[in-house]
Amino acid sequence: MFQTFACITCFFSITTFFMYLPLQYLSDCYFQQTDHRDSYCSIATNDRFDCHPESGASEESCKERGCCWDETSEFACFYPKHFVGYIFNKSAVTKTGYSYGLSRSKPSPFPKDIAEIQMDVYFETKTRLHIKIYDPHHTRYEIPFKVPKADKRAQYVRYSFKTADIGEPFQFNVSRFDPLTEAAGTTLLETKGSLIFADQFLQLSYQLPSKYIYGLGEHHLPLLLPLENQKLTFWNKDHVPEDALNLYGSHPFYLVLEEDGSSHGVYIHNSNAMDVILHPFPALTWRTIGGILDMYVFLGPKPDDVIQQYTEVIGRPFMPPYWSLGFHLCRYGYPTANRTLEVMNRVRKAGIPQDVQWNDIDYMYKKRDFSSDFQNFGNQSALVKEIHSRGMKYIIIIDPGIYAGPSEEPYIPFQLGKKMDIFVKDSTGKENLIGKVWPGITAFPDFTHPRINQYWQQLIGNFHKLIPFDGLWLDMNEISNFVTGSIHGCPKQSPYENPPYLPAVRGKALKFSTLCASAQQYLSSQYNLHNLYGITETKVSYSALVNIRKKRPFLISRSTFSGSGRYGGHWTGDNSATYKDMASSVTDIINFNLFGIPMVGADICGFNEETTKELCQRWYQLGAFYPFSRSHNCNKLKDQDPAAFDKAFSESTKKAYMTRYSLLPYLYTLFYKSHANGSAVVRPLFYDFPNDKATYTLDTQFFWGSSLLISPVLQSDVQKVAAYFPQGKWYNFYTGEYLIGVSQSFFLLNAPMDVINVHLQGGAIIPLQEPALTTTTSRQNPFTLLSALDASGRAFGELYWDDGESLSSVPNGVYNMIHFFANETTLYNSVIKAAYLKEPMVLRNITIFGIPSQPTSVLFNRFPVPFSFQPHTKVLYVPRLNSGLLVPFQLTWSFAD
């Protein structure tokens, strides 16, 4: 006992001395005797943290680190109990919280250890805690985006933060806290294992309060993340979605549902390559190879509260133009402008709504950005004119790779970029890095360069004068590269290319199918900025479209990072025409709403592989409820537009999209709320039912807002779907029929080939509008209010309305906001704001679900009006009101005594 105490004392009191001791001496000191090593190493298998994350572990190298060896364990080398890395050597109270100094008690196994680090703790808001661990003596790379700053310590916070005392090993925990009773609640995170802070390896591990963890994208996994030491890698990569491997975007954020139904979230503000390991006990390890450890904790306590708090840091989602909520049609493989128009006409003839037509790289001359193939798309401007004449919009694809090879005529995008010196450089910082993408050899714009806005806006603006497109599709921006690193290779000895620890990236090299990690941008290296390439391109493109079109931009980007939702949406990449990928898309759209990117959707019917009629029909039904609804497939595959199959198929798709278009006022209102306060548009069932554990694993259904429940068919050869209904009253959206006895249970619903099941939750009032073939037309149509009474006979709803495209609508308050209320005998409105008066807002019909019996009279503003009542479904229908929505109204109904 004395020997052990002496050893611990030496760790705590002579830190500086120990920094110069050999690792073997330290490990001997740490354990002293074999029996002590055994006691320190007696840790349950599932509770172990990996002490040798890089390759080449052996018993000798493990024990040199002062760690435990068990080759039968998943982590053969693991940390012992009470492992000492850093110790606290000072603390201070600051105006925003606390500041702590830490020093290493012994070297870590990774080169360029940081001997002294600092941990600053900011009490930023009542529900947001910020913890920043960094090197106080040397400036290190940090994400170059603005985040909210606190100038004083928040009061009455809902959390407590505790650390060990001076002279003790690094440790902290964050718990819930009630400022009124001063009672501590659930511990949200408690550090375990060892903190490591080396130049190219940073690691932090902590215990979680629950096994219910969500987020940490972009990966192809179930909604509820697996905890069997699941490793999730963050390094943006162009690849078809595969289970658990790193994909197009990086979102180091998670949400946890605690055992009592409360929720919290954690975000690591770090853009370097990273692994996150989810441990079964449950716990989590952050492991990144650069930057600092910059952590935000969001206290919720409701799931949507967490997302609102998260987007307050990374930025609220952009406000989309109304037309972008319509149906988008695209494919890689429209060989000509004429063929594009033929498919559009086929869809229109079938009576299927469409708002936006897209073209892939087919339109380009030799696949070069900002060019038209005049042989096949010589009439592209005429195509756009025809699209616009129909009240529709047009979107083109742009890739970041700028052709840099020989050309029969000067290629302005490259010549201008070379002149302005705005391309990504090689490791010397002097020569343009040259890769290879669709057009051949290419250079890559540096979207962190101070002159990039001028360059990019000039290219987009000049091309827009020729082809007046309405939005941009940003592809290949992970960055995707058809060669490894560059056509000249990458420096073999660079620490950026060969870090001491390599996260589990595809291709087993950071440079694989992208740029050299040692490549230089204006702000830093690709090693640091790689995961930000997509978001910086989206930001610069957003600014360009604002200045060129003077209207709300619409951008869809394949590569994303935390905060991308401020500037654009996302499609989930090159999926395949399989039921598995269709089902995974439900998880994808839920996750990206968690990540603050609500404008999201998958390629309907699948991008790769030939689709089938049944799969595609079911997928169009599901896709009609994606926030971003677009059909797209690969070159040389059969057409899969909604009119490409037989009449029954097109009628089914028409039915689904007429439903979508009728719901667009409700969807638009959800997007406004997302833009205004960060609320999710698409939600998993646990969002609004966090105390119902049956909802925690459900990833086959989803909500629009908190009112509309969508239950798609995700399997082949079935015409029924098992849907879960949480507690409450549930009504068939199409008929108003009340589902008896389904509360908190699964119910087998009929799902014939022309139906997707949609249910309205009791307590909701949603605005509808008569659908049309475009939103240009449907916006002129009258409104209907659909009310579904809850068990107490009440309901509430709201409607946001503006001109659908102006930049100034929200910031200048040029919009209308109307609230709707219902009780057992009355439905009425309350006009909160009426500042957009250019279009009439006519209320034509009101439908009410859940009326208990036949009314004897119905009055609208005290005057009798015609009505009908369906006794079987208990639906009251009041037609032909033709009243203004922006003036107060009241509908009342009465029953016989």
N, C-alpha and C positions, 0 to 999 in steps of 0.2 A: 504494500500500500504506500509506504514511504517513497519507494522508488518511482512509482507511478506519479505521485504528487510532485516529486522533484522534477520529473520530466515535464509535467504540465506547467510547473512554475517557470521552467526555462523557456518554454514557448511564450508565456505571457509577459516575461519581464526583460528578456534580453533579445528582443526582436532583431535588432540590427546585427548582432553577432551571428544569429542563426541564419541570416541571409547568405552568409559566406561559408556555411558548413556544407560538406558533401551530402548528397541525398541519402547515401547509405547510412551515414552517421545519424541523420534525422530519423530515418525509418527505424533504426535500432533504438534510438532514444524514445521514439513514439511507442514502440511496443515493449521494450525492456526485456521481456521474457516470453517464452513460447505460450505459456498459459494465458498471459495478458493478451497476446495476439489472438488467441482463440476466443477470448471473451469479447474483444473488440470486433471480431469478425462473425460472431454468431448473430447473423441478420437473416431473417426469412428471405427466401429467394425472390419473392415478388417485391420486397422492400429495398432492393439493392440499386445503387446508382453506379453507372459505368465510370471507372477510374482510368480506363485506357481506351478512349474513344477512337483514336487513330489506329491504323493497322499495326501488326507486328508485336502484339502483346505476348509476353512470356512470364513465367513465374518470377524469374529474376528481375525483369524490368518492372513488374508490378510491385514487388516488395521494395525495390529501390524508391518507389514513389510513396512508400508508407501505406500501401493499400493491401487488400486481402486477395488471395488467389483461390479459386475453386473452378477447375476446368469443366466441371459438370454443370455450371451455372450459365445462363444466357450471357451474363456479363462475367466472364471468367475473372476479370480484375475489377474489384469493386471497392468503394470507400468503406472504411471501418466506421464504427460508431464514434461520434465526437471528433471527427477529423478536423484538424486545425489548418486553415489556409491563411486568411487575413484575421487580424485582431483590431479591435477598436483602440485608437490611441488618443482621440480627442473628440469633443462634441461641443456644439454651440447652438444656442437659440437664435434664429434669424427672424426677420420680419414676415417671412412667408412660411416658416416651419422650423426645420432643424438642419444642421450640417454636421457630418461626422467624418473624421479622418480615420483611415485604415492603413495598416502596413502588413506586409507579408511576413508570416512567421517562419516560412521556409520557401524556397523556390518551387514553382510548379514545374512539371515536366516539359512545358512549352517554352520555346525561345523568346527572348525579349520580354520577360516578365515585367510588369509594372510594379515597382516596389511599394509605392505609396499611391493610394487612390482616395477619392472623396465620394461620399454619398450625401447628396442634398435631397431633402424631403420637403415637398411643397404641398401645403394644405390649400389647394386652389379653389375649390368650391365645396359646398356641403356634401356633394356626392362624387367628387373627383380628387383622387390623391395622385401625386406625381412623384416618382422616385427616380433619381438620376445618379448613376454611378460612372465616374469618369476619372481621367488622369488630370490632377490639378496643375501639373507642372508643364505639360506639353499639350498643345492643341491637337486633337484628333478629329477625324472626319465625323461629321454629324449630318443628318438629312437636311438639305438646304431649303426647307419649307417653313413658312411661318406657322407657329402654333400659339394658342392663347397663353398669355403671360399673366401671372398673378402679381399684384404689387403689394398685397398684404395677406395675412393669414386669414382664411375663411373661418367664420364662427359657427358654432352649433353643428359641427360636422357629424356625419353619420358613420364615422370610422375611427378606430384607434390604431396607432402605429407604435410598436414597441421594439426595442433593440436590447442587446446585451449591454452590460456595463463596460466602462473603460478597462482595458486589459484583458477582456474576454474575447473568445472567438466570434467572428462575424456571424450574426444571426438577426433576423427580424421577422415580425409577423404583422399582418394586417387583419383586423377583426371588425365586424359590425359593432356599432356603438349607438346607444340611445342617449342623446344629449340631455334629455329631460330627466331620465331616471339615473343616468350615468352607468347604466348596466351594459356590460359587454355581451356581444352576441356571437354568432358563428365566426370562427377563424377562417378567413378567405384564402390566405396563403401563409405558409410557414416554411422558412428556408430550411433545406436539408442538403446533405452532401457538401461539396466544397465550392466556394466562389473562386473562379479563376479569371484573371484579367491580365492576359498577355497581349502583345501587339496584334497577333493574328489568331487569337483564340480566347473567347470570352464565354464563360459558362455560369449559369445560375439555375439551381434546382430548388423546388419547393413542393410541399404537400398541398393537395387540393381538398376541399370539404366534401366533394361529391364526385361520383363517376359520370355525371351527366354533363359532358363537355361538347361544344359545337363551335364551328368556325374553322380557323387555321387553314385558309385556302391559298391557292386553288389546287384542289386535289380531287380525285375521282373516288370518293368514299361515301359510306352511308352518312346520313345527317348526324346521327349520334356517333361520335368518333370512337373507334376501338382503342382500348387501353393496354393491350398486351405488348408493352414496350414498342408501340407503333412509332416509327420514325417518319416525320413529315419534313420534306426538304423544300426550301424557299430559294429558288433561282430560276427566274423566268425563262421558259423554254418552249419552243415551237415543236409540238409533238401531239399526235392524236391522243386523246384522253385515255389513260390507263391507270389502274388502281394504284393509289398512294404515291405515284411518281410526281415529280415537280412539273407543273404545267405553266400556262401562259402568264399567270399573275401571282403576286405575293401579298398576302394579307395576314400579318402576324398578330392576329386578334382572335380572342376566343370569348365565348359566353358560357358560364356555368349555371346550371340549375341546382340550387342547394336542396337539401332534404326537406325543408319546410316550404318549398315552392318559391322562395326568393331567388333572385338571380344577380350576378355581377359579371363584369367583363374585365379583361386585361389586354392591353395593347403594348407591344414592344416597338418603339419608334426607332427602327434600325433597318437599313436597306441592304446590308451585306448578305452574302450567301449564309444560309442558316439551316440548321436542323432543329426541330422540336421533337422531343421524345415524350410520349405519353406512357406513364408507368401505371401498373395495375393497382397500386395500393390506396388511393390514386395519387399521382404526383406528376409533375411536369418538369422537364429540363429544357431551358433555352440554351442553344449552343451556336454562336455566331463567330465569324472569322474577321471581324473588323468593327470599326466605329466604337460606340459606347453602349452601355446598358441603360436605356431610357424608357422607363416603364410608367404606364398610366393604369390606375385601378378605378373602375367605374362601379358605383355601389347600387345602381338600379333604384328600387328593388324589383321592378317589373322588367320583363325582357325588353319591351319597347323603350322603357326608360334607359336601359343600358345602351341601346342603339342611338338614342337621342344624345346621350352624354358622349358617346364615342364620336359621332359626327360633329359634335361641337368642337372637338379637337382637330379632326382631319378635314372638316369642311362639309357643309350641307350639300345634298344632291342638287344638281342643276334643275331648273324648271323647264320641262320639255315643251316644244311647240305642240299644239293640239293634234296636228296632222300626224305626228309621229306615233300616236296611239293607234292609228289605223293599221291595216294589213300591208306588209312589205313583201315584194316578190323579187327574187333574184335567182341566178344560177351562174356558175362558171361554165361557159359553153354556149352563150348566145353569140353565134358567129358573126352576126351583122346587126345593124340598127333595125333593119326590116324585120328580122326574126324576133327581136325584142318586142316590137310593136305587134307582131302576129300573136304572140303569147298573151300580151296584155289584152288584145281584142277578144281572144278566146275566153279569158277569165271574165271579162266584162259581159260577153254574150251569155255566159252561164249565170249572170246575175249575182256574182260574188263580189263583195266590196273589196276595193283596193285603193290605197292612198299613195303608195310609194313604189316606184320602179327603180331597180338598181342595175348597174352594170359592173361586172368583175373586170379583170385586166384584159379581157377580150377587146375592149374599146381602144386600147393603147397601141401606138405605133411601136412595134418590136418590144412591147411590154415596158416601155419607158414612161415614167411619171410625166404628167403635164403634157401629154401628146395624144393625138387622135390618129387612128388607122384610117386614112382617108379612102382606102380601097373598100373597106367593109363598113366603116362608120363615118363615111363622108357626109352623110346626112344626119349626124348626131345632133346638131343644133336644131334641125327640123323635128327630130324625135322629141327633144326636150320641149319644143314649142307645142307639139301635140299633147304631150303629157300635161303641161301647164294649162292648156285649153280645156282639159277635162277636170280641172280643179285638183290635180294630183301633183306630186313632187318627184324629184329625181335625185338619186344619190350615186356617187362614183367612188371607186376604190383608189386609195393612194398608199403606196408602200414607201418606207423611209429610204430604201436603197436607191441612190441616184446614179444612173449609168455613167461610168467614168472611162469608157473605152473609145476607140476611134469611131468617128461618125462622118457621114458624107456631108453633113452640114453642121455648123456649130450647135452643140446641144446646150442651150441656155442654162438649164438648171445646174449643170455641172460647171460650166464656165463662170457663171455668176457666183456659185458657192466657192469655187477656187479663188476667184478674185477677192471675195469677202473673207476668205480664210475661215470658214465656219464648219469644216468637216472634222469628224473624229480623227485624232492623230494616232500614229503608232506609239510604241513605248518611249521613243526619243522625244515625243512632243513636237516634232518638226515636220514629218512627212504624213500625208493623208494615209490612213489605214484603208487598204483596198480589199474588199471581199467579193463575193459573187452571189447574186440573187437572180431573179427572173430575167432581167435584161442582159445579164452577163456580168462583167466586172463592175463593181459599184463602190462609191464612196457613201458615207453615212453622215447626214447632218448632225451636228452637236446641238441638241435642243437645250443645253445650258449656256450656250454662248450669248454674250450680250447683243450681238448683231443678228441673232437667229430670227427674231420676230420680223425684222425688216426683210430678210431673205425669204422666209416662208410665206409671209403675206404677199410679197411681190409675185411669187410663183402662183399662189392660189388665186390672187386677184386677176392676173393676166389671163389665166386659163378660164376663170369664171366669166370673163368678158366674151370668150368664144363659146363656152358651154355653160349656161347659167344654171348650174346644179344647186341643190337646196341643202345638201348635207354631205358629210364625208365619212368614208369607211376606212379606218386606219388598221391595216393588216401588217403582219410580218414584223411587228415592232417590239419583239422581245429582247434583243434584235435577232431575227432569223438570218442565218448565213449558210450558204450551200457549201462552204469550205470551213475547215476548222481554224478559227482565229483570223487568218488573212491569207491571201494568195502567197504571201512571203513567209508564212508561219509566224510563230511567236517566240520571244526570247526564252531559251530553254532554262536559264538559270534564274529567271526572275522569281522573287518570292510571291508575286501576285499569281504567277502561273502554277507555282508549286507550293501552296501554303502548307504549313506543318499539319494541319487537319483539313481534310477535304470532305465537305458535306456530301450526302448520298445523291449527287446530281446525276442525271442521265449522261451517259457517255464517259463517266468517271474523269471528267476534266471540265473546269470552268469554261474553257474556250470551245468546248464541243458544240458545233453547229451555231456558233455565235462569234462575237469578236474576242480578240485576245483580252484577257483580264488586265493585262498591262497597258492596254490602249488608253490614251489620254483624252479627256474632255476638258472644257474650260474650268469646270469646278473641281474635278478630281479625276480619278482613274475609273475605268470600267469595273474594276474590282469593287469599287464602292458604289458606282452609279448604275450598274447594269439593270438592277430591278426597277430603276426609275426612268428608263428610256421611254417606255410606253406612256407613262403619266406626263412626262415633260413634253412629248410630242402632242399629246391630247390637249394639254394646256395651251401650247403655242398655236395649235390649230383652232382652238376655241376662240382665242383672241383675234386671229385672222378673220374668222367668219363673222365675228361681231363687227369688225371694222368694215368688212366688205359688203355684207348683206344687211346690216343694220337691223337685224331681227335675231330672235333666239337661235343660237346654233343647235345643230343636231349632229352629234358625232358618235360613232360606235367603234370601240377599240378592242382589239384582241388582247393586248397586254395591259395589265392594270396593276395598281398598287394602292395602298390605303390613301384615300383622298381622290382617286380617279373619278368618283361619282360627282365631284364638283363640276366637271367639264364634259362628261360624256357617259355613255352606256357601254354595255359589253355583250358580245355574243360568245357562247361557250366553246367556240372553236370547231375543229374538224371532227365532229362526232360521226358515228356510223349508223346506218339504217338497221338498227337492231332494237329489240324490245328493251334490252338492258340499257342502252343509251337513252332511249326515250324515258324510261323510269328514272335514270340518273338525272335527267334534266329537271325533275321536280326538286331534288336536293340542290341542284345548281342554282335555280332561281331563288330558292329560300336563302341559301348561303350568301349570294351576292346582295340580297336585301340586308342581311346581317352586316355585310361589309360596307354598306352605305352606297351601293350602286343598284338602285331599284329598277333602272331601265335595262333589263336583262332578258335574254331569251336564247334558246338553242335553235340550230338549223332544223326546221320542221321537216320531217320525213328522213332526216339524216343526210350528211354531206357525202360521206364515203359509202361505197357499196350500193348495189341496186336495192331499192325499196320494194315493198310489196303493196298491193292495193289495201289489204286490211291494216297493215302497220301504218301506212300513210294516212288512211282515213281516221284511225284513232289518234294519230299524231296531230292532224289538223284540228281535231276537237280539243286536244290538250293545248296546242299552240294558240288557239283562239283566246286562251287565258294566260299566255305569257305576257308580261308587261311589254316587252319588245317582241312583236310577232312577225317573223320573217321565214319564208320558205327559201331554201338554198341547197344546191347540190353540186357535185363535182363534174368536171369536164368529161364528156364522152359517156356519161350515164344517161338513162332515159329521162325524159321530162317528168317532173313530179309536181308541177303547178296544180292548183286545185281543180282545173278543168281538163287535166291530161288523162283522166280515167273515164269511167262511164257516168251516165246521168245520175244514178243513185249516189255515187261518190260525190259528185259536184253538188247535189241537193243537200247531202249531209253536211258538207263543208259550208255551204251557203247558210244553212240553219245555224251552225256554230258561230259564224262570223256576224250574222244579223243579230244574234244574241250579244256578242261582244260590242257591236256598234251601238246597240241600245243602251249598254252599260257605260259608255265612254264618259258621260258627265260624272258618274260616280268614280271611275278610274282617274279622271283628271283631278277630281277633288282630292283623292288619295295622294297623287303626285304633288299637288300643292302643299299638303300637310307634310310630306316628306321633305320638300324644299324648305318649308318654313321652320320645321322643328326636328326633322330627321326621322320621323316615324316611318316604319317599314310599310311598303305597298303590299308585297306578298309576305305572308306570315305562316310559320308552322303552327300546328294546332296548340302547342304548349304555350305560345305567346299569350293568349288570352285565357288559357286554362292551366296555369302553372302548378296548381295543386292536384291536377289529375295526372298521375304517373303513367296512365295508359297512353297519354299523348306524347311522352318523351321520346319514343322511338319511331313515331309515325313519320314516314317520308314518302307516302303515296297519295297524300291529300294536302291541300293548302287553302289558305284564306286569301281573298282580296280584302284588305283592311281587316276589320273585326266582324264583318257582317256576312260575307258571301263565301260559302264553303264549296270547293271544287273537288270532285272525286272522280278522276279519270280512269279509264280502262288502260292498264299497262301490261297486259298479257295477251297472248294470241288465243284465238278460238274460244273466247268467252263472251257471254252476253249478260253477265251479272258482275257486280263489283261489291266487295265487302268494304263498307265504309263505317268509320267510327264517328259517333255523334257525342260530343261532350255534353255536360249538363246544360239544359235549357230547352226551349221550344224550337223546333226545326220545321221549316216549310219547304215544300217543293217549289223551286223558283218559277217553274213554268206553269204550274197549275194552282199553287197556293195550298195544296193539300197538307194538312198537319200530320207529321209522322208520329204516331202514337206509340209510346213505350220504347223509344229508341235512346232516351237520354242516358249517357254514360254507358253505351254499349255499341257493339258492332251490329250492323244491319245489312242484309244482303239486298242490294238494289238491282232492279232490272236495268240493263244497259244494252238495248238493241243497237245495231250498227249505226244508227243515225242519232244517237243520244249520248251526251256527256252529262252526268248528274251534277246539278248545281242546287244548293239549298241556301235559304235565307234564314239567318238566326233571328228568333224572336227578340224584339227590342230595337230593330233597325228600320229606318226609313231611307230608301235610296232613290236618287233622281235618275230617271230614264229619259231617253229621247228617241223619237221615231227614227229607225236606222235608214241609211241610204247607201249608195254605191261609193260615196266619198264622204269624208268629214266636212268638206266644203259645203255639201248639200245638207248633211244631217244636222249641222249646227244651226241651220235655219228652221228646223222642224220644231214642233211643240214638245213640251215636256210632259212626262207622267211621273207621279209620285207613287212609289210602291212601299207600303207600310206593313210590317209584320209585328203584331203585338206580342209582347212577352207574357209570362204567367201572371203578371200584375196588370196586364192590359195597357202597357205603356210602350212607347217607342221614340227614338230620336234619330235625326239625320242632318246632313248639311250638304250644301252645294256651293262650290267655288266656280266663278265664271269670269272670263275676261275675253280679249279678242283673239287669244290662242297663239299669238306669235310675237307680241311686242316685248322689247327688252325692259321697258319701263313699267309694265303692268304691276308687278309685285313691289319693286322698290318705291314707286310713286303712288302706290295705292289705287291704281286705276282698275278696279275689279269689283265684283259683287260677291258678297257672302251672305248666304241665307241659311238659317237654322229651321228645322222642322220638328214639331213635337206632337205626340199623340197620347191620348189616354183612353179610357173605356168608351167614351162617347164623342170625342172631339179630336180633330187634327187641325193644326194651325201653323203658321209660319212666323218667323221673327227676322226681319231684314236687318242684319248686322251692319252691312255696308252696301251702298248702291252708288258706285262711281263709274261704272261702265254702262253707258246707255245707248250705244250705237246699234245694238241689235235687240229686237223685242224678245223677251223671255215669257213665252205664253205657256201657261199650265192648262193642258187639255183634259187629262184624265187623272183620277186618283183610284188606286186599288188598295184594299186593306185586307190582309190575311188575319184570320183569327177572330172574326166577329162571332160571338157565341150563338146568336140566333137571328132570325129575320127581323131587320129594322122595320118599324112602321112608317117612319119618315126620315128624310135626309135633307138637311138645309145647308146651303152654301151662302155664307154671309147673310144668314137669316131668311133666305128665300128658298122655297122648295125646288129641288132639282131631280131629274130622272135618275134612277139607279136600278141596279139588278143585284140579286143575292143568290149565291149558289149554296143551298142548304147542305149538300154533301161535303163540299170543301170549306164551307163557312167563309167564303170570299165575298166582300162587298166591292162592287164596281160602280164608279160614278163617272160617266163620260161627258164629253162636250162642255166642259166648264169654260174654256177659253178666257181665262182670267190671267192677269199679269202676276208673275211671281214676285215682282219687286214692290208690290203693294200688299198690305196686311190682308190675310184672308182667314176664314175659319169654316171648317166643315164639321157639322154636328149630325149625329144620328141618334135616334131614340127607339125604344122598344115598347111593346104593349105592357101595361101594368101587370 
